Amino acid sequence: MKRTFPMPPSHVDPLLAGASLGLVVVGAVMVGSASISLADGNFGQPLYYLIRHLGAVGIGLAAALAVTAVPTELWHRLNGLILLGCVALLALVLVPGLGQTVNGAARWLELGPIRFQASEPARLFLIMYLASYATRRQAELLTSFRGFLKPMVIVAGVCALLLAEPDFGAAVVVTLTSLGIVFVAGARLRDFVLALVVGGFALGTLAVNSAYRLERLTTFLNPWSDPFASGFQLTQSLIAIGRGEWFGVGLGESVQKLFYLPEAHTDFVFAVVAEELGFAGASFVVLLYVLVVYRAIDMGQTAIREGMAFQGLLSTGIGLMLGIEALINIGVNTGLLPTKGLTLPLISYGRSSTIVTLIALGLLFRIHRELSGVQQASSRRRRSQ
């Protein structure tokens, strides 16, 4: 029997909406600032990247609005097709002629005039599938190793496809997010710890046995030992952050983005934020992420208590994914983690990431509306008794 959730005509979480809007605005400003010199030099159009970024924001907002009109129960019922879409995207990107190689990695899928990074929607699809699986198979997940193993085999397969691109950073995000979802769903602690150990050992072994990944690990520990070669990105990022001090050198006044800091508008945009807006501006960006992640996870827990298990796990998974992506990117920029090649959601230039992140936020707004409807209906019933 299909379950429906009563909803108020319009109900928006002001904290989630404000933090999301703040990230979108800061992202547009910083993409424009960080890319202006590069765009002028490469294309003769200073606003080239900003215009394309704003186009992605427009598409993402339209898609997010469409998602808020679709009952989340539909995604629950379509779990099989969603998993198929996840695997198909990651497999097609490895097919010659369809997958496009950029900087040695086959991460881009080209379908006619549309070109996008396949791992971005695939990660969201996997979260939706796992939330559905944990809801449908909750008893099996709570009581048997087999119930835990089945989704982990799927996660391992998805990670294998990601590593074939190769996209080590996305594999790390997928592993941590997936483990977080099944843990919140009630997986036994011993199963969770075993998977965490096995997954960590597997990813660690891959990192150590790959020459370029091992170089990243050793370089990040002491980038100043080779500041003009393997340590160049990190040293330039640290210089940018150091120049920003408390309140920054001023918007648009970054020196490091002027062909010193590689990928200033993508992977290392946070360093430009810290240089131009200082510790205060960087802290504000971190606070915005904290608010989004907090609202997603808190809303997830509330939904689970109200009997909306799928919606609660989906909200939790989205919060974990965005939080882990932001944590890794900021960790890389500040020298706390080795380089992973992950963008900063909504802040970095990356049209696939921007669109998918906005769609994920659209799902959160839909879940909040449905949850508010259930809570209001429960309150009315209590008052009438």
C-alpha positions in Angstrom: 0.0 0.0 0.0 1.4 3.4 -1.0 2.0 5.8 1.8 1.3 9.5 1.3 2.5 12.3 3.4 0.2 15.3 4.0 1.9 18.7 3.3 1.3 22.3 4.1 0.8 24.5 0.9 4.3 25.9 1.3 6.8 25.3 4.1 10.5 26.1 3.7 13.2 25.5 6.3 14.6 29.0 6.8 18.0 27.9 8.2 18.6 25.4 5.4 17.4 27.9 2.8 19.5 30.7 4.1 22.7 28.6 4.3 22.1 27.1 0.8 21.5 30.6 -0.7 24.6 31.9 1.1 26.8 29.1 -0.5 25.3 29.8 -3.9 26.0 33.5 -3.7 29.5 33.1 -2.2 30.2 30.5 -4.9 29.2 32.8 -7.7 31.3 35.7 -6.3 34.4 33.5 -5.7 34.2 31.7 -9.1 34.1 35.1 -10.8 37.0 36.4 -8.7 39.2 33.3 -8.9 38.8 32.7 -12.6 38.9 36.2 -14.1 42.6 36.3 -15.0 42.6 32.7 -16.3 39.5 33.2 -18.4 40.9 36.5 -19.8 44.2 34.8 -20.7 42.7 31.6 -22.2 39.5 33.0 -23.9 39.8 36.7 -23.9 36.6 36.8 -21.8 37.1 37.6 -18.2 33.7 36.4 -17.2 33.8 33.1 -19.2 33.8 30.8 -16.2 31.4 32.9 -14.2 28.8 32.9 -17.0 29.0 29.1 -17.4 28.8 28.7 -13.6 25.7 30.9 -13.4 24.2 28.8 -16.2 24.8 25.7 -14.1 23.2 27.4 -11.1 20.2 28.2 -13.2 19.8 24.6 -14.4 20.4 23.3 -10.9 17.8 25.6 -9.4 15.2 24.6 -12.0 16.0 20.9 -11.4 15.8 21.4 -7.6 12.4 23.1 -8.0 11.2 20.2 -10.1 12.4 17.7 -7.5 10.5 19.5 -4.7 7.3 18.7 -6.7 7.9 15.0 -6.8 6.9 12.8 -3.8 10.0 11.2 -2.3 8.0 7.9 -2.1 8.5 7.7 -5.9 12.3 7.5 -5.6 11.8 4.8 -2.9 9.7 2.7 -5.4 12.2 3.2 -8.2 15.2 2.0 -6.3 16.1 -0.7 -8.8 16.2 1.7 -11.7 18.1 4.2 -9.7 20.8 1.6 -8.9 20.9 0.6 -12.6 21.4 4.3 -13.5 24.2 4.6 -11.0 26.1 1.6 -12.4 25.3 2.5 -16.0 26.7 6.0 -15.7 30.0 4.8 -14.2 30.3 2.0 -16.7 29.6 4.1 -19.8 32.3 6.6 -18.9 34.8 3.8 -19.5 33.5 3.1 -23.0 35.7 4.7 -25.7 33.9 7.3 -27.6 31.4 8.0 -24.8 33.8 8.7 -22.0 36.1 11.6 -22.3 39.6 11.7 -20.7 40.7 14.9 -19.0 44.1 15.2 -17.3 44.5 11.4 -17.5 41.2 10.5 -15.9 38.1 9.2 -17.8 35.5 10.9 -15.7 33.4 12.7 -18.3 30.5 11.4 -20.2 29.6 13.0 -23.5 26.0 12.4 -24.8 25.5 14.6 -27.9 25.8 18.3 -26.8 25.7 17.3 -23.1 28.9 16.7 -21.2 29.0 16.0 -17.5 31.0 14.2 -14.8 29.3 10.8 -14.3 30.4 10.3 -10.7 28.4 13.3 -9.5 24.8 12.0 -10.2 26.0 8.4 -9.6 26.9 9.3 -6.0 23.5 10.7 -5.4 21.8 7.7 -7.0 23.7 5.4 -4.7 22.6 7.3 -1.7 19.0 7.0 -2.8 19.3 3.3 -3.4 21.0 2.6 0.0 18.3 4.6 1.8 15.7 2.5 0.1 17.5 -0.8 0.7 18.0 0.0 4.4 14.3 0.8 4.7 13.1 -2.3 2.8 15.5 -4.7 4.5 15.8 -3.2 7.9 15.1 -6.4 9.8 17.7 -8.3 7.8 20.2 -5.5 8.2 19.8 -5.4 12.0 20.0 -9.1 12.5 22.3 -10.8 10.0 25.7 -10.2 8.4 24.2 -11.2 5.0 21.8 -8.2 5.2 24.8 -5.9 5.8 27.0 -7.6 3.2 24.7 -7.3 0.2 24.7 -3.4 0.0 28.4 -3.4 0.8 29.1 -5.6 -2.3 27.2 -3.0 -4.4 29.2 -0.2 -2.8 32.5 -2.1 -3.5 31.4 -2.5 -7.1 30.7 1.2 -7.5 34.1 2.0 -5.9 35.8 -0.3 -8.3 34.2 1.5 -11.3 35.3 4.9 -9.8 38.8 3.7 -9.3 38.9 2.5 -12.9 38.5 6.1 -14.0 40.5 6.7 -11.7 38.6 8.8 -9.1 40.1 8.0 -5.7 38.5 10.9 -4.0 35.0 10.0 -5.1 35.6 6.4 -4.0 36.5 7.7 -0.5 33.3 9.8 -0.4 31.1 6.9 -1.5 32.6 4.5 1.0 32.3 6.9 4.0 28.8 8.0 3.1 27.5 4.5 2.5 28.9 3.3 5.8 27.3 6.3 7.5 23.9 5.4 6.0 23.8 1.8 7.0 25.1 2.7 10.5 22.3 5.2 11.1 19.9 2.6 9.6 20.8 0.3 12.5 23.6 -2.0 11.2 25.3 -4.0 13.9 28.4 -2.3 15.3 30.7 -5.3 14.6 29.6 -5.4 11.0 30.2 -1.7 10.7 33.6 -1.8 12.2 34.6 -4.8 10.1 33.5 -2.9 6.9 35.3 0.2 8.0 38.6 -1.7 8.6 38.4 -3.6 5.3 37.4 -0.5 3.3 40.2 1.5 5.0 42.8 -1.2 4.3 41.7 -1.6 0.7 41.8 2.1 -0.1 45.1 2.5 1.9 46.7 -0.4 -0.1 45.6 1.2 -3.4 47.1 4.5 -2.4 50.4 3.0 -1.3 50.7 0.8 -4.4 50.1 3.6 -6.9 53.1 5.8 -7.6 51.3 9.1 -8.1 49.0 8.5 -5.1 52.0 7.6 -2.9 53.7 10.8 -4.1 50.7 12.8 -3.0 50.8 11.2 0.4 54.5 11.8 1.0 54.4 15.3 -0.5 51.5 16.5 1.7 53.5 15.6 4.8 56.2 18.0 3.8 55.3 20.1 0.7 58.2 22.5 1.3 60.7 19.7 0.5 59.9 20.2 -3.2 58.0 23.5 -3.4 58.4 24.0 -7.1 57.3 20.5 -8.3 55.3 17.9 -6.4 54.6 20.3 -3.5 53.8 23.3 -5.7 50.0 23.2 -5.4 49.9 22.9 -1.6 52.7 25.5 -0.9 50.9 28.1 -3.1 47.6 27.3 -1.3 49.2 27.8 2.1 50.8 31.0 0.9 47.4 32.3 -0.2 45.8 31.3 3.2 48.6 32.9 5.1 48.3 36.2 3.1 44.6 36.5 4.0 45.3 36.8 7.8 42.2 37.8 9.7 40.1 39.8 7.2 41.8 39.2 3.8 43.5 41.3 1.2 40.1 42.4 -0.3 37.7 40.8 -2.8 39.4 40.5 -6.2 42.9 41.3 -4.8 44.3 37.8 -4.6 47.8 37.5 -6.0 48.0 33.7 -5.8 45.2 33.3 -8.3 47.3 35.1 -10.9 48.8 32.0 -12.4 50.6 31.0 -9.1 47.9 28.8 -7.6 46.9 25.9 -10.0 43.1 25.2 -10.2 42.3 28.4 -8.3 38.7 28.4 -9.4 38.1 24.6 -8.9 40.0 22.5 -6.4 41.7 25.3 -4.6 39.0 28.0 -4.5 38.9 27.8 -0.7 42.5 29.2 -0.6 41.4 32.2 -2.7 38.5 32.7 -0.3 40.9 32.7 2.6 43.3 35.1 0.8 40.7 37.6 -0.2 38.2 37.4 2.7 40.6 36.2 5.4 40.0 33.9 8.4 36.6 35.6 8.9 35.4 34.9 5.4 36.7 31.3 5.4 35.1 30.7 8.8 31.8 32.0 7.4 31.9 29.6 4.5 32.7 26.7 6.9 29.7 27.8 9.1 27.4 27.7 6.1 28.4 24.1 5.4 28.0 23.2 9.1 24.4 24.6 9.0 23.5 22.6 5.9 25.0 19.4 7.2 23.4 19.9 10.6 20.0 20.6 9.2 20.2 17.5 6.9 21.2 15.1 9.6 18.9 16.5 12.2 16.0 16.4 9.8 16.9 12.9 9.0 16.8 11.8 12.6 13.4 13.5 13.1 12.0 11.9 10.0 13.1 8.4 11.2 11.4 9.0 14.6 8.2 10.0 12.7 8.2 6.7 10.8 9.6 8.2 7.5 12.7 5.9 7.4 13.5 6.3 3.7 13.2 10.1 3.8 15.3 10.2 7.0 18.1 8.0 5.6 18.1 9.9 2.4 18.4 13.3 4.2 21.2 11.9 6.4 23.0 10.5 3.4 22.9 13.8 1.6 24.1 15.6 4.6 27.0 13.2 5.1 28.0 13.4 1.4 28.1 17.2 1.3 29.9 17.4 4.6 32.5 14.8 3.6 33.1 16.5 0.3 33.5 19.9 1.9 35.7 18.5 4.7 38.1 16.8 2.2 38.4 19.8 0.0 39.1 22.2 2.8 41.5 19.7 4.3 43.4 19.5 1.1 43.5 23.3 0.8 44.8 23.7 4.3 47.4 20.9 4.1 45.6 18.6 6.5 44.8 16.0 3.8 46.6 14.8 0.6 45.3 16.1 -2.7 42.1 14.4 -3.8 40.7 16.4 -6.8 37.3 17.0 -5.2 35.5 20.3 -5.7 34.0 22.4 -2.9 30.2 22.0 -3.3 28.6 25.2 -4.7 31.7 27.2 -4.2 34.1 25.7 -6.8 33.6 25.9 -10.5 32.2 22.6 -11.6 29.0 22.5 -13.4 28.1 18.8 -12.8 28.8 19.2 -9.1 26.8 22.4 -8.9 23.7 21.0 -10.6 23.7 17.7 -8.6 24.3 19.5 -5.3 21.3 21.8 -6.0 19.2 18.7 -6.9 20.3 17.1 -3.6 19.2 20.3 -1.7 15.9 20.1 -3.6 15.4 16.7 -2.2 16.1 18.0 1.3 13.5 20.8 0.9 10.9 18.2 -0.3 11.7 15.9 2.7 11.3 18.9 5.0 7.9 19.7 3.5 6.7 16.2 3.9 8.0 15.9 7.4 6.3 19.2 8.4 3.0 17.9 7.0 3.3 14.7 9.0 4.1 16.6 12.2 1.2 19.0 11.7 -1.2 16.1 11.1 0.0 14.4 14.2 -0.4 17.6 16.2 -4.0 18.0 15.0 -4.8 14.4 15.9 -3.4 14.9 19.4 -5.5 18.1 19.9 -8.7 16.4 18.7 -8.3 13.5 21.2 
